[in-house]
Amino acid sequence: MVSNSLYKTLLGKGCGGFCKLFVFTLVAAAFLINGCTMVGPDFIKPEAPMETEWMEARSPGIKIESADYKNWWSVFNDPVLNGLIENAYQQNPPLQISGIRILQARAQLGVLIGNVYPQLQQGRGGAQYNYLSENSPNSLNIDDSFWQYDAGFDVVWELDLWGKFRRAVESGVANLEASIASYDDVLISLTAEVARTYVLLRTFEERLEIARENVKIQQRSLDIAEIRFKAGAVTELDVTQAKSLLRNTEALIPRFEAGIRQAKNALAVLLGKLPGEIDHMLGGAKRIPKAPPEIVIDVPAELMRRRPDIQLAEYQIASQTPLIGVSKAELYPAFELFGSFGLLTSTSRNTKAGGASGSSFSDLFNTDSFEFFGGPSIRWSILNYGRINNQVRVEDALLQQLIVNYENTVLRAQQEVEDSMVGFLRRQEEAGFLKDSVKASQRSVDLSMLQYREGMVDYQRVLDSQRFLTDQQDVWTATRGNVIINLIAMYKALGGGWQIREGQRFVSKENIAEMQQRSNWGDLLEPDALATPASAEERRQWRRPDW
């Protein structure tokens, strides 16, 4: 510890001289920080190729105009589906994890903001008893037995001359925005997956119903074949062929029942429930939802604004760009202000002098007990052997990867819209042809059975017509399900569904309550604490500490 006399020599007499110097240094530091430049590149939103018009924009059933996809599933007018999606939004575990990651990113941003301000390196305080040997040299006749008390703290502040800490805050803000975009992307996938699984369930239910109806038809055909065989009108071949077709159709039933159960289990997990807990939620008509007569789609440019995965790719670039500046700042000297402030006193008994002397513990809080030292320091990693330059190159390579990934994300988004749109339209056409085929097949079965009873045709004609009817009905039903699944994929590709979380918490009340019991989250759990600046300049200036 430097003596008070040295303080007075270096900093002027008493606390006043030091305080003036310290205030002057702070003012100078603030001036330097505000006036300095930040090394490294600023974020620039990347460009990506974008279509001017969808390839199927002029197809019948497609209407191009501004659209709201917030509750796109409502076009199916299915209350059961609406309830499933609402429950999944409230309870889905992966979505809750994404919401908690937003809180994590917000807390990480608070850490980065705190680095901008002076840091308390060490708080100290203690009491120490000292006793010197009577045989030790003591030419100054100092006290050989005394208590010493001290209390104080040490402060270090690295001045952000090159913008290292401000760049880190800028990156942290963008990382928070990226975590929100990731949440929205998970929410889009969740709503689409719930709808897709629901349609798959309803498709299996219709296919099961059709299989059971065909079993009844084929059972009657088998009965007729057995009667005619017993009467000697036909051979046993007709009976065995009828039985083979019947058993083959019956084999479809357990397959569809397994598909129904698996679809229900998948829905239960999406809703955060145990398998079997949602059966009561699936009442109502067991029919595949119908598509609206006209689908409204807006222009391709709206994807840039609405799709969270595109926004996520953009925010990842915004988060990575400042890290180049953080690494470049290490090439330059780092300036620090340091100081130590404290109180020191002692109580003593001078045994050599034979009398009591010194001060009491209460004197620790007198102004005469105040001691301090401080000043500036500099650090400069000159002999870094290229490590810093290469770290800059690492960050730059990561940035370029994200730029290319952004371009690829935009291209993939357009592909997904085009694929789902053409899939929806062509599946609709396919379903129309299959519907006519099913009607013709049903008529063929009726005619073949009538002619078989009258002995006009052999049983092979009946078998062929019934087998074809069974196949066509099943294909038609599966195709109608695929029509809706492609429509769901199109709404997902257009970026609809995440808007339902606007104005809502990202994390359930149950999870928030559990986190608050463990830790002091302050006001960071409130939605307002997650609001982010709109511009890049505001991101750089956002330096509000979180206590």
Phi and psi in degrees as a GROMACS rama.xvg file:
@    title "Ramachandran Plot"
@    xaxis  label "Phi"
@    yaxis  label "Psi"
@TYPE xy
-74.8655  141.899  VAL-2
-73.1195  160.198  SER-3
-62.3615  -33.3305  ASN-4
-63.3484  -36.478  SER-5
-68.7547  -38.4801  LEU-6
-56.3848  -46.7988  TYR-7
-65.3882  -35.2112  LYS-8
-66.5149  -43.6943  THR-9
-79.5607  -38.4233  LEU-10
-116.783  0.938329  LEU-11
100.19  168.38  GLY-12
-75.9501  126.346  LYS-13
74.1948  -175.162  GLY-14
-66.6743  -30.2215  CYS-15
-58.7263  -43.422  GLY-16
-63.2862  -43.2817  GLY-17
-66.2119  -43.3627  PHE-18
-59.1665  -41.0137  CYS-19
-62.4408  -43.1356  LYS-20
-64.4145  -42.7938  LEU-21
-64.0309  -44.2045  PHE-22
-62.0967  -43.3492  VAL-23
-59.6347  -42.2179  PHE-24
-64.104  -41.6855  THR-25
-62.7042  -44.3782  LEU-26
-61.491  -44.3111  VAL-27
-63.0406  -40.2754  ALA-28
-63.6289  -43.9171  ALA-29
-62.1731  -39.6261  ALA-30
-63.1836  -42.396  PHE-31
-65.1904  -42.0254  LEU-32
-65.1333  -42.0664  ILE-33
-73.2523  -26.3573  ASN-34
-94.4661  -11.7459  GLY-35
-82.6904  163.67  CYS-36
-97.0609  162.498  THR-37
-105.329  127.317  MET-38
-75.2978  158.603  VAL-39
95.1289  162.357  GLY-40
-78.0528  153.631  PRO-41
-87.7636  154.656  ASP-42
-68.2342  132.666  PHE-43
-126.579  126.521  ILE-44
-63.8794  125.924  LYS-45
-74.1991  159.546  PRO-46
-97.5573  153.523  GLU-47
-150.314  145.996  ALA-48
-65.6321  139.555  PRO-49
-140.175  134.912  MET-50
-65.351  152.358  GLU-51
-92.8281  -22.8183  THR-52
-153.851  142.936  GLU-53
-67.9775  145.88  TRP-54
-64.2343  -30.4351  MET-55
-102.313  19.7347  GLU-56
-62.3003  -27.6473  ALA-57
-99.0328  11.3731  ARG-58
-74.871  149.183  SER-59
-60.4501  139.021  PRO-60
91.4387  -4.54888  GLY-61
-113.568  128.881  ILE-62
-124.11  126.187  LYS-63
-97.7219  112.002  ILE-64
-166.76  172.297  GLU-65
-61.0675  137.698  SER-66
-138.783  153.577  ALA-67
-114.365  116.307  ASP-68
-105.179  19.6754  TYR-69
-57.4286  -47.3122  LYS-70
-122.52  57.9552  ASN-71
-59.5608  -27.0832  TRP-72
-68.2921  -14.9744  TRP-73
-68.9878  -14.7468  SER-74
-66.4127  -17.3813  VAL-75
-86.4378  -9.23591  PHE-76
51.1901  47.1758  ASN-77
-121.248  101.97  ASP-78
-59.2869  -33.0897  PRO-79
-63.7167  -46.0331  VAL-80
-62.2324  -42.6783  LEU-81
-58.2763  -43.9357  ASN-82
-66.4715  -37.8476  GLY-83
-63.8757  -43.7745  LEU-84
-67.0344  -39.3797  ILE-85
-63.566  -42.477  GLU-86
-65.2588  -40.0996  ASN-87
-64.2093  -39.7162  ALA-88
-61.9369  -36.3205  TYR-89
-80.2917  -27.3804  GLN-90
-127.972  -6.84419  GLN-91
-61.4182  122.69  ASN-92
-61.6018  -47.5184  PRO-93
-59.4327  -34.1869  PRO-94
-67.8352  -38.3438  LEU-95
-63.6338  -38.6967  GLN-96
-61.8928  -42.3057  ILE-97
-62.2088  -37.5231  SER-98
-65.9749  -40.974  GLY-99
-66.2771  -32.667  ILE-100
-63.9482  -29.8197  ARG-101
-63.9989  -44.3911  ILE-102
-63.2369  -37.8089  LEU-103
-61.8818  -44.5659  GLN-104
-64.4139  -35.0713  ALA-105
-67.5586  -40.8599  ARG-106
-66.2006  -39.0813  ALA-107
-62.3352  -37.3537  GLN-108
-62.9949  -38.3968  LEU-109
-61.1813  -36.6797  GLY-110
-63.2718  -44.8995  VAL-111
-65.4409  -39.131  LEU-112
-63.7494  -40.4792  ILE-113
-61.4846  -26.6283  GLY-114
-68.2809  -17.8332  ASN-115
-71.9594  -26.0972  VAL-116
-97.822  165.498  TYR-117
-57.4573  144.329  PRO-118
-110.975  131.315  GLN-119
-81.5523  107.186  LEU-120
-77.3093  -35.5061  GLN-121
-161.497  128.44  GLN-122
-99.6495  139.512  GLY-123
-138.566  159.256  ARG-124
-179.54  148.018  GLY-125
177.952  174.026  GLY-126
-131.74  138.05  ALA-127
-138.363  130.502  GLN-128
-100.954  132.72  TYR-129
-122.087  136.402  ASN-130
-138.32  119.502  TYR-131
-94.547  147.73  LEU-132
-64.2032  139.919  SER-133
-67.3959  -21.7054  GLU-134
-90.283  -1.57143  ASN-135
-76.9843  150.251  SER-136
-59.8597  132.908  PRO-137
-147.763  59.3445  ASN-138
-65.6621  -24.9673  SER-139
-86.7524  -1.58897  LEU-140
56.6276  44.0996  ASN-141
-81.8277  166.942  ILE-142
-61.0838  135.633  ASP-143
-103.216  0.374469  ASP-144
-147.805  116.089  SER-145
-160.8  156.759  PHE-146
-97.943  142.322  TRP-147
-126.695  129.507  GLN-148
-119.969  139.651  TYR-149
-148.497  152.895  ASP-150
-152.552  142.036  ALA-151
174.541  -169.102  GLY-152
-154.321  156.181  PHE-153
-114.752  138.037  ASP-154
-127.193  137.816  VAL-155
-132.741  135.213  VAL-156
-132.697  112.616  TRP-157
-84.5026  119.045  GLU-158
-71.2122  132.848  LEU-159
-87.5784  62.5404  ASP-160
-66.5183  -33.4465  LEU-161
-104.469  5.18128  TRP-162
81.2271  17.3548  GLY-163
-59.9552  -48.4867  LYS-164
-73.3323  -36.3078  PHE-165
-68.1891  -36.265  ARG-166
-63.7524  -39.3186  ARG-167
-64.1527  -38.4887  ALA-168
-64.6839  -42.5956  VAL-169
-57.8367  -43.1398  GLU-170
-64.8558  -39.8321  SER-171
-65.0924  -37.8982  GLY-172
-63.9111  -45.5764  VAL-173
-63.9968  -35.0101  ALA-174
-65.0518  -37.569  ASN-175
-63.7396  -43.3111  LEU-176
-63.3419  -37.7184  GLU-177
-65.5697  -37.6278  ALA-178
-66.3828  -34.6484  SER-179
-68.9405  -42.7057  ILE-180
-62.4574  -37.5501  ALA-181
-63.7976  -40.8371  SER-182
-59.1474  -46.4718  TYR-183
-62.7076  -37.5066  ASP-184
-65.3724  -40.814  ASP-185
-63.5494  -39.0326  VAL-186
-65.9466  -39.2229  LEU-187
-61.6474  -47.4146  ILE-188
-62.2769  -37.3882  SER-189
-65.0179  -50.1561  LEU-190
-62.045  -40.2088  THR-191
-67.5887  -38.3373  ALA-192
-70.0887  -37.7352  GLU-193
-61.8303  -46.2324  VAL-194
-64.885  -43.1529  ALA-195
-62.8639  -44.8886  ARG-196
-66.1141  -36.6081  THR-197
-63.3874  -44.683  TYR-198
-64.3299  -39.3045  VAL-199
-60.7574  -41.9337  LEU-200
-60.7791  -49.8207  LEU-201
-63.7414  -34.0416  ARG-202
-65.8584  -44.3209  THR-203
-61.3604  -39.112  PHE-204
-64.5508  -41.1605  GLU-205
-68.746  -39.7919  GLU-206
-64.8672  -36.7809  ARG-207
-64.3372  -43.3388  LEU-208
-62.3102  -42.0651  GLU-209
-64.828  -42.0509  ILE-210
-60.4811  -42.1345  ALA-211
-66.6057  -37.3687  ARG-212
-64.7724  -41.0395  GLU-213
-68.4464  -31.3802  ASN-214
-61.5312  -41.7608  VAL-215
-63.2679  -43.5739  LYS-216
-63.1693  -45.7007  ILE-217
-71.4402  -27.4913  GLN-218
-67.1571  -38.8389  GLN-219
-65.8771  -37.6403  ARG-220
-64.8294  -40.1249  SER-221
-63.1163  -41.3912  LEU-222
-60.6548  -42.1122  ASP-223
-64.8035  -42.1618  ILE-224
-63.4482  -39.5748  ALA-225
-66.7135  -40.1232  GLU-226
-62.652  -44.3279  ILE-227
-70.1927  -31.8961  ARG-228
-67.43  -43.0188  PHE-229
-64.8074  -29.6216  LYS-230
-81.4726  -5.88113  ALA-231
82.7129  12.415  GLY-232
-82.4452  -25.0641  ALA-233
-136.995  169.581  VAL-234
-88.0688  173.074  THR-235
-67.3623  -17.6382  GLU-236
-58.0595  -38.7188  LEU-237
-62.5124  -38.2299  ASP-238
-67.8882  -46.8033  VAL-239
-66.4617  -37.1503  THR-240
-66.4326  -41.063  GLN-241
-64.351  -40.2775  ALA-242
-68.1092  -38.4573  LYS-243
-61.6222  -45.6216  SER-244
-63.6494  -41.4566  LEU-245
-61.9118  -47.9201  LEU-246
-65.06  -35.6298  ARG-247
-63.5742  -40.1125  ASN-248
-70.342  -39.8922  THR-249
-62.1371  -29.5863  GLU-250
-66.5912  -19.7209  ALA-251
-71.2179  -28.2552  LEU-252
-61.8941  -52.0164  ILE-253
-62.9018  -29.7428  PRO-254
-65.2064  -45.3376  ARG-255
-69.5752  -35.895  PHE-256
-64.3639  -37.8139  GLU-257
-65.5366  -41.4052  ALA-258
-62.1346  -38.9811  GLY-259
-63.4071  -46.6367  ILE-260
-64.5197  -41.3284  ARG-261
-65.8388  -38.2879  GLN-262
-64.9268  -40.5615  ALA-263
-64.2114  -40.4566  LYS-264
-62.9855  -40.8308  ASN-265
-64.3328  -40.9164  ALA-266
-63.1184  -40.0422  LEU-267
-60.1404  -44.108  ALA-268
-65.9605  -40.6262  VAL-269
-60.7411  -30.781  LEU-270
-90.1498  3.15343  LEU-271
71.3677  32.4635  GLY-272
-123.591  166.684  LYS-273
-76.1866  150.319  LEU-274
-55.2807  134.361  PRO-275
95.2208  -12.077  GLY-276
-84.3484  -6.55268  GLU-277
-111.439  4.68595  ILE-278
-56.4125  -37.0747  ASP-279
-70.1177  -15.4573  HIS-280
-88.2035  -6.59478  MET-281
-105.454  23.8359  LEU-282
-70.0157  -177.25  GLY-283
95.7343  -173.738  GLY-284
-65.9698  129.573  ALA-285
-90.2149  68.8292  LYS-286
-128.874  149.435  ARG-287
-67.5397  131.273  ILE-288
-58.2239  150.794  PRO-289
-102.346  143.89  LYS-290
-76.5845  147.803  ALA-291
-65.7719  157.437  PRO-292
-64.8558  -24.1855  PRO-293
-139.315  133.645  GLU-294
-105.346  125.252  ILE-295
-94.1473  127.058  VAL-296
-132.653  136.08  ILE-297
-93.1861  -179.571  ASP-298
-72.8324  158.038  VAL-299
-58.3892  -32.2479  PRO-300
-60.8312  -23.9655  ALA-301
-68.1473  -18.8001  GLU-302
-59.8967  -36.1783  LEU-303
-61.2866  -33.652  MET-304
-85.1844  -33.4388  ARG-305
-99.8621  -32.981  ARG-306
-77.1598  119.947  ARG-307
-64.4782  -31.32  PRO-308
-67.8032  -31.1575  ASP-309
-69.7746  -43.1812  ILE-310
-63.0414  -38.7172  GLN-311
-60.787  -45.6126  LEU-312
-61.7128  -36.5795  ALA-313
-68.0423  -44.223  GLU-314
-67.8094  -30.7565  TYR-315
-63.9922  -37.3742  GLN-316
-66.0908  -43.0694  ILE-317
-63.8456  -29.9013  ALA-318
-79.3256  -34.8754  SER-319
-79.8711  -34.9785  GLN-320
-54.541  -47.6896  THR-321
-65.179  -22.3723  PRO-322
-66.512  -22.5598  LEU-323
-64.7282  -42.8439  ILE-324
-65.702  -37.008  GLY-325
-59.7128  -43.3283  VAL-326
-71.1095  -39.3946  SER-327
-64.324  -31.7288  LYS-328
-61.2085  -24.1149  ALA-329
-69.9877  -14.294  GLU-330
-74.2261  -17.2718  LEU-331
-108.173  160.397  TYR-332
-66.1496  146.038  PRO-333
-104.887  127.538  ALA-334
-104.742  134.69  PHE-335
-128.367  147.156  GLU-336
-106.664  130.999  LEU-337
-129.929  155.132  PHE-338
-161.703  153.462  GLY-339
-131.559  125.31  SER-340
-121.94  135.54  PHE-341
-166.681  176.695  GLY-342
-123.645  137.849  LEU-343
-142.652  132.1  LEU-344
-153.35  170.701  THR-345
-149.646  153.128  SER-346
-114.237  135.157  THR-347
-141.246  163.436  SER-348
-138.048  113.698  ARG-349
-84.1165  95.1319  ASN-350
-69.7838  -29.3141  THR-351
-70.4011  -36.8501  LYS-352
-79.7415  -17.1482  ALA-353
81.3405  7.57195  GLY-354
-134.083  162.461  GLY-355
-82.7111  142.852  ALA-356
-153.735  179.162  SER-357
102.252  -166.08  GLY-358
-126.529  174.227  SER-359
-100.742  171.46  SER-360
-60.1929  -34.2984  PHE-361
-63.5934  -21.1771  SER-362
-69.6987  -11.6906  ASP-363
-57.0747  -29.999  LEU-364
-98.604  11.9617  PHE-365
-79.8634  155.614  ASN-366
-64.3546  -26.8659  THR-367
-68.1953  -16.5976  ASP-368
-85.8892  -4.86346  SER-369
-71.9556  134.571  PHE-370
-139.861  154.537  GLU-371
-163.904  160.98  PHE-372
-154.345  158.602  PHE-373
-179.131  174.858  GLY-374
158.613  -173.854  GLY-375
-93.2154  159.31  PRO-376
-145.604  164  SER-377
-135.072  139.715  ILE-378
-127.743  139.653  ARG-379
-150.546  116.725  TRP-380
-82.8665  78.8167  SER-381
-75.9508  -47.8916  ILE-382
-89.2947  68.267  LEU-383
-96.154  -3.46249  ASN-384
54.9724  35.2444  TYR-385
82.2113  0.734746  GLY-386
-62.2526  -42.6992  ARG-387
-68.4289  -44.6067  ILE-388
-58.8614  -41.2577  ASN-389
-70.8686  -31.3604  ASN-390
-66.6553  -37.655  GLN-391
-60.1443  -43.0203  VAL-392
-64.252  -37.2345  ARG-393
-60.2313  -47.7271  VAL-394
-64.4997  -38.1898  GLU-395
-66.8728  -39.528  ASP-396
-64.4028  -39.8161  ALA-397
-62.7488  -39.2856  LEU-398
-63.1334  -44.2155  LEU-399
-64.9015  -36.0523  GLN-400
-59.6529  -42.3401  GLN-401
-68.6678  -33.8341  LEU-402
-64.1566  -45.6228  ILE-403
-65.2035  -38.4998  VAL-404
-62.439  -36.9379  ASN-405
-61.1361  -47.7394  TYR-406
-59.6121  -42.7152  GLU-407
-66.327  -37.1051  ASN-408
-63.6842  -41.1422  THR-409
-65.3217  -43.2359  VAL-410
-63.4971  -43.5506  LEU-411
-65.1666  -35.5298  ARG-412
-62.8049  -42.9766  ALA-413
-66.7111  -38.5003  GLN-414
-61.0901  -42.8871  GLN-415
-62.7285  -39.4241  GLU-416
-65.7034  -47.7542  VAL-417
-62.6918  -43.1981  GLU-418
-62.1569  -47.794  ASP-419
-69.2131  -34.2477  SER-420
-67.3127  -48.0895  MET-421
-68.3703  -33.9161  VAL-422
-63.428  -42.2921  GLY-423
-63.7106  -47.6492  PHE-424
-67.1166  -44.3458  LEU-425
-73.0901  -33.3022  ARG-426
-65.8997  -34.5714  ARG-427
-62.4401  -43.5539  GLN-428
-62.6683  -43.7561  GLU-429
-60.5728  -42.8738  GLU-430
-62.9921  -35.3433  ALA-431
-63.8782  -43.5257  GLY-432
-65.4477  -41.9377  PHE-433
-66.2216  -33.3368  LEU-434
-61.2843  -43.8087  LYS-435
-65.3988  -37.9461  ASP-436
-63.6422  -39.7873  SER-437
-64.0708  -42.191  VAL-438
-60.8884  -43.6488  LYS-439
-66.4126  -37.6273  ALA-440
-66.3204  -39.8262  SER-441
-62.4521  -39.7979  GLN-442
-66.6728  -36.9136  ARG-443
-63.9301  -39.6829  SER-444
-62.8967  -44.5818  VAL-445
-61.6595  -44.5476  ASP-446
-68.3646  -41.8019  LEU-447
-66.0503  -37.8465  SER-448
-66.6106  -40.0802  MET-449
-63.9357  -44.7437  LEU-450
-68.9339  -32.7308  GLN-451
-67.3492  -40.6981  TYR-452
-61.0195  -33.9785  ARG-453
-89.1204  0.199716  GLU-454
76.7817  18.8497  GLY-455
-83.9214  -26.3991  MET-456
-133.672  160.62  VAL-457
-83.4559  174.867  ASP-458
-72.8538  -18.3161  TYR-459
-60.3249  -36.5743  GLN-460
-63.6616  -39.3429  ARG-461
-65.4399  -45.176  VAL-462
-59.3665  -45.8927  LEU-463
-62.225  -43.9024  ASP-464
-68.3485  -39.4881  SER-465
-70.8658  -40.4374  GLN-466
-63.1824  -43.1302  ARG-467
-66.3122  -38.3285  PHE-468
-62.3029  -45.3782  LEU-469
-59.5894  -45.6391  THR-470
-64.7297  -45.3109  ASP-471
-67.4272  -38.9502  GLN-472
-63.8356  -41.2013  GLN-473
-67.9188  -43.2028  ASP-474
-64.9502  -40.6772  VAL-475
-62.5636  -43.8223  TRP-476
-65.0443  -45.2327  THR-477
-62.5195  -37.0473  ALA-478
-67.8242  -40.0373  THR-479
-61.4192  -37.361  ARG-480
-64.3935  -39.6347  GLY-481
-67.709  -30.0473  ASN-482
-58.5075  -48.8231  VAL-483
-70.7124  -37.0758  ILE-484
-63.3915  -38.6337  ILE-485
-67.1239  -35.5804  ASN-486
-66.3393  -40.9118  LEU-487
-60.9125  -43.5448  ILE-488
-62.1033  -34.116  ALA-489
-69.1605  -42.7211  MET-490
-63.1695  -38.5101  TYR-491
-63.6318  -44.9818  LYS-492
-64.4348  -29.1736  ALA-493
-78.5083  -7.27052  LEU-494
85.3538  33.1325  GLY-495
-96.6709  150.108  GLY-496
116.342  -33.77  GLY-497
-70.3857  -19.7037  TRP-498
-65.2952  -15.7267  GLN-499
-67.153  -15.4683  ILE-500
-88.0177  -6.06981  ARG-501
-60.9656  128.705  GLU-502
81.5065  0.949404  GLY-503
-108.633  162.954  GLN-504
-73.0565  150.441  ARG-505
-83.1786  -18.3752  PHE-506
-126.909  142.452  VAL-507
-65.6673  157.692  SER-508
-61.2584  -34.6734  LYS-509
-64.4657  -45.2321  GLU-510
-67.4392  -38.2671  ASN-511
-63.4023  -44.4217  ILE-512
-61.1759  -39.9249  ALA-513
-66.88  -39.0994  GLU-514
-69.2126  -37.2292  MET-515
-67.7091  -29.549  GLN-516
-68.4325  -32.3273  GLN-517
-84.4725  -39.3974  ARG-518
-139.988  158.856  SER-519
-87.6673  105.085  ASN-520
-93.4282  -1.54921  TRP-521
57.5704  -133.833  GLY-522
-102.25  13.634  ASP-523
-70.471  -16.2272  LEU-524
-83.2451  -8.28854  LEU-525
-79.8968  143.389  GLU-526
-56.8073  -34.1487  PRO-527
-62.944  -29.3945  ASP-528
-70.6517  -13.1034  ALA-529
-99.7083  -0.803603  LEU-530
-67.2652  134.701  ALA-531
-114.939  153.87  THR-532
-62.7872  155.295  PRO-533
-84.8597  -35.2893  ALA-534
-109.857  162.252  SER-535
-64.8488  -36.7308  ALA-536
-63.8103  -40.7141  GLU-537
-66.3209  -34.438  GLU-538
-62.3816  -38.7787  ARG-539
-70.1439  -29.2527  ARG-540
-94.8525  -0.457456  GLN-541
-78.5797  99.2279  TRP-542
-135.18  55.648  ARG-543
-96.4572  117.961  ARG-544
-71.2213  150.596  PRO-545
-110.101  116.528  ASP-546
